[in-house]
């Protein structure tokens, strides 16, 4: 097995929304905001090369939305999914599987693109199976008012219409390797219904793709919960349990949204679980 970080782009989000009830004077120390109160956010995906399978975990927000839509997110940098795949020696058509942690637009938008004459949509990865789970899929296609702006029908319905949608067989044990995927999956419900957190065994290490369970290093303290989470008190419990296990077992946490820290480990302290070490992907994957 080989692992490859894939940079699908960078954007900015409101710092207050990213940290919920935590005052700016606290979160601004780890995630400094610009003059518009926006903080740097990455869309760092992960490509799992395992035998003849190439599984892409998440796909960024893509490029099919309107200029007005993208203006809300202050895109920055020159990273793109295609550019990053090419740098690793791959093409979209090589991807055999796409695993979507959850169907918010910044995680799944890159799965679907305009067709050639822009009259409709098609899969951006024509040879890939797309993996979700039934509970989350149903949650996304019948969105609640709070999440409706994140579940965009043009990102979701074309996946099912393409015939490439696959719903994984669920297990609540993250260490029980899913035979359909080749890695374990933890299900968490605080951010959104049945978000999936991959646990990948790699060269004697456990690599955990954090998605929105831990967006950035700045979110390590338990009360630092995003305003976007639908069940913040549940996030508190899920994060506490997870971080204690991560500290006990020396897991390596792959941060999808932290623009400046790629992989971290954590440790127990008197204040709770806190940052231990920061690594680049090259440190761990090469």
N, C-alpha and C positions, 0 to 999 in steps of 0.2 A: 504494500500500500504506500502511496505517496499523497501528501497533502499540499495544496497550492492556494495561497490567498488570492482572491480575485477582487480587485477594486472596481466597484460598479459606479462610483461617483461620490461626490461630496456635496453637502447642502447645509443649511442652517435652520435651527428651530428656536422658538422662543424659550429662553432659559427658565422663565417662570413656569411654563407648561411642562418643561422637562423635569422640574423638581417639585411640583405641587405646592404643598404648604410650607416648604423650607424657605426661609428668607434669603433674598439675593446676597446679602452680606456674607452668608455662609457658603452657598454653592458657587459664588463667583470666584472663590479662592481656587477651586479645582477646575472649573469650567468657565473661564472669563468670557463675559459678554461684550459684544461690540456696542456702538452707540445706539443701535436699535434693539438692544436687549437680546440679540440672537447669539447662539453658541454654535461652535463647529460640530458637525455631525458627519460621520462616514457611512457609506454603504459597503462594508467589507464582507464579501461573500467567501465561501470556502468550496474548493473543488477537491473531491475525494476520488483519487485514481486507484482503483482496486481491481486488478485483473483487466478484463475487457469492459468494465463499467466505469463511466465517468459521471459522478453524481455532483451536481451543483447545488449547494445549500443556499437558498435565497438568490434573488436576481436583481436587487435594486429597484428603482422606480421606473426604469425604461426611459424612452424618449418620445412617446406618442402623445403625451398630454399637450395642452395648449401653452403658448408663451405666457399667457396670463397665469395659468396654473403654476408653472415653474417659477414665476416671479415671486410667488409667496414663499419660496423655499431657498432663495438666494444661492443658487448653484455656484460652486467655486472649484477651481482646480481643473486639470485636464484628464483625470482618470475616467475611464469608461469600461464597461464590461467587455466589449469587443477588443479594445486595446490591451486589456489585462490578459484576456484569454490568449491573444496572439503572442504576448510576451512569454507566456508559459508554453507556447508551441501547440496551441489548440484553436479550434474554430467552433462556433455555435453548433454546427452540424455533427460535431464529435460527441456532444453531450448525450448520454443515454438516459439520464434520470435527473429530474429537478425536484428537490425536496424543499417545500415551502413551509417555514416555521409557522407562519400565519399569514392571512391574506390582506393585511394592511398594504396600502399602495407602495410604500417604500421598501417592501420586502418581495412583492410579487409583480410589480408593474412591468419589469423587464421580461417577463415570460411571454407577453403578448405584444404584437406590433401591428402597425397598419399593413394591409395587403398592398400589392404593387400599385394599384390605382386609387388607393385611399378611400375605397368604398366600404370597407369592412376590416375586420381584424383576423389575424392568424397567429399561430404559435411562432415565436421567434426561434425556437429550438425544434425543428421539424421532426427530429428523430427521437425525441425524449418523452419518456413517461413523466407525468407530473403528479407528485405525491402530496396529499393532504389527509385529513381524517374526517369521518362523517359528521361528528358533532360540530367541528369548527366550520366545515363547509356549509352546513345548514345554518349556522349562526351568521355566516358572512353573506349568504344569498338572501336572507331575511333579516337585514340589519336593524339594530335598534337605533333610535334617534341620535344617541351619543356617538356611535361609531360609523354612522352612515357616510360621513365625509371621508372616511378611511377605506371603506369597502366600496370600490368603484366597479360598477358592473362590467365596464369594458376591460377590466383586468381579470375578471373572474369567469363570467359566462362563456367567453370564447374557449377557455380551457376545457370545459365540459363538452361544448359543441364540437370540439376537435376530435373527441373520442380518446384523448390521451390522459384523461383524469383517472387516477388510481387512489383509492382510499385504503390506508394502511390498516392492518390488523393491530388493534391496540393492546398494549400491555402497560401496567403501571410501574413496572420495574425497569428503570433506565439502563440497568446492566444486563438485561436479557436481550441479547442481540436479536433484532428484528430480521427474520430470514429474508424478507422482501427487500431490505435496505442494506444490510451488512453492518449496522451499528444500532446501539440502543437509543431509546427516546424517552425522555421525561415529559409528562404532560402537566402543564400548569395553567391556572385559570384566573389569576388576578388581573393580568393585563387584558386578556381577551379569552374567550372560551376555547379551551384545549389548544393553547399554544404549545408547540413541540420543541423541545430542547435536545438536540443530538448529543450523545456521549460516544466518542470514537476512541477505541483502543489503538494506540499508535506507538510502536517502538517502546513498549513498557510504560507509556504515559497515557493518562486519560485526558483527552482534549474535549472540552465542552464548548459547544457553540452557543453563546449566551443569548442571542436574539434580543428580546426586550425584557427578559428577566433581570438582566444587569446591563443597562445601556452603556454606561461609562464607569471608569474608576470612581468618579465623583458620586456614584450612586451606591457605594458600598455601605455606608451607615443605614441601618434599617429604616428610619423614617424618611429617607430620601427616595420617595416614590413618585413616579411621573403622574402629572395631572391627567394624562391620557388613559391611565389604568381604569378599567370599569369597576374593579373590586379592590380598592387600595388596601383594605385591611387583610384581605386574603393574600395580596402580594407580600405584605409584611411577614406573614407566616411562612409562605413558600420560600421567600428569600432567606429568612432566618434558617430554616431547615437546610436549604441548599448550601448556603455559605458555611455552615458548621461542618457539613459533609466534605465540602471542598477543602477546608482547612485541615480536617482530620486526615484526608486521603491524598493531599498534595496534588489536586487536580489543576490542570492548566486551562485557564478561562480565556477563550477566543472572543474578543469584544467586537461585535459587528458595528456598533455605532460610535465608538470612541475614536475620534479622528487622530489622536496623538499617542494612544497606547494600544498595542495590538494584542498581546497576550499577557496575562498576569497570573500570579499565584497569590494566595491569601493565607493569613495566620490568625490565631486567636490572640487577643489582647484584652486588657482590663476594660476597654471601651467596646468590646465586641470584635467581630471579625473585621480585619483591616488588611490593607495592601501589604504583601510581603516582597515580591519582586516583579519587575516589568521585563518582558522579553519582546524581541521582534519575532516575526514569523520565521525569518531565516535562522534565528537562534535555535528554534525548536524543530523545524521541519527539515533542515538540511543536515 
